[in-house]
């Protein structure tokens, strides 16, 4: 059954504890995009980074169940949608 608390938990963490420790998520994704773009010599946006980080979380979830993988994946998808708008 779908756990309806996952999205609110993701938002709460992203805009609470992780905001305090990691800073503004859009700014962080933009900074990562710049680094990846330089490293790969190809255009990458902050939304691209959020989508690829979602894939990282999905890959990690294949090893074992950890709710945090799914909470983080939801956070990255929400950020990607926001940045794509």
C-alpha positions as CSV (number, residue, x, y, z in Angstrom):
1,X,0.0,0.0,0.0
2,X,1.2,3.5,-0.7
3,X,2.6,5.4,2.3
4,X,1.1,8.9,2.0
5,X,3.5,10.3,4.5
6,X,6.5,9.9,2.2
7,X,6.0,13.2,0.2
8,X,5.5,15.3,3.4
9,X,8.5,13.7,5.0
10,X,10.6,14.4,2.0
11,X,9.5,18.1,1.9
12,X,10.0,18.4,5.6
13,X,13.5,17.1,5.5
14,X,14.5,19.0,2.3
15,X,13.2,22.3,3.7
16,X,14.2,21.6,7.3
17,X,17.3,19.7,8.5
18,X,18.9,19.2,5.1
19,X,18.3,22.9,4.2
20,X,20.2,23.8,7.3
21,X,23.1,21.4,6.7
22,X,23.2,21.5,2.8
23,X,21.9,24.9,2.0
24,X,19.3,25.9,-0.6
25,X,18.6,22.9,-2.8
26,X,18.3,24.8,-6.0
27,X,21.6,26.6,-5.4
28,X,23.3,23.3,-4.6
29,X,21.9,21.6,-7.7
30,X,23.0,24.5,-9.8
31,X,26.5,24.3,-8.3
32,X,26.7,20.6,-9.0
33,X,25.4,21.1,-12.6
34,X,28.3,23.5,-13.2
35,X,30.8,21.0,-11.9
36,X,29.4,18.1,-13.8
37,X,29.2,20.3,-17.0
38,X,32.9,21.1,-16.7
39,X,33.9,17.6,-16.0
40,X,31.7,16.1,-18.8
41,X,32.1,18.9,-21.3
42,X,28.4,18.8,-22.0
43,X,25.5,21.1,-21.0
44,X,23.8,20.0,-17.7
45,X,21.1,21.8,-15.8
46,X,20.2,21.8,-12.2
47,X,17.0,19.9,-13.1
48,X,19.2,17.3,-14.9
49,X,21.2,16.9,-11.7
50,X,18.0,16.4,-9.6
51,X,16.8,13.7,-12.1
52,X,20.1,11.9,-12.1
53,X,20.3,12.0,-8.3
54,X,16.9,10.4,-8.3
55,X,18.4,7.6,-10.4
56,X,21.3,7.3,-7.8
57,X,18.7,6.8,-5.1
58,X,16.8,4.2,-7.2
59,X,20.1,2.3,-7.8
60,X,20.9,2.3,-4.1
61,X,17.5,1.0,-3.3
62,X,18.3,-2.2,-5.3
63,X,20.9,-3.2,-2.7
64,X,18.5,-3.2,0.3
65,X,15.4,-1.5,1.6
66,X,16.1,1.8,3.3
67,X,13.2,4.3,3.6
68,X,15.7,7.1,3.2
69,X,16.4,6.1,-0.4
70,X,12.8,6.7,-1.3
71,X,12.4,9.9,0.7
72,X,15.5,11.3,-1.0
73,X,14.3,10.2,-4.5
74,X,10.9,11.9,-3.9
75,X,12.8,15.1,-2.8
76,X,14.9,15.1,-5.9
77,X,11.8,14.5,-8.2
78,X,10.0,17.4,-6.5
79,X,13.1,19.6,-7.0
80,X,13.4,18.5,-10.7
81,X,9.7,19.4,-11.3
82,X,10.2,22.7,-9.7
83,X,13.3,23.5,-11.7
84,X,11.8,22.4,-15.0
85,X,8.8,24.7,-14.5
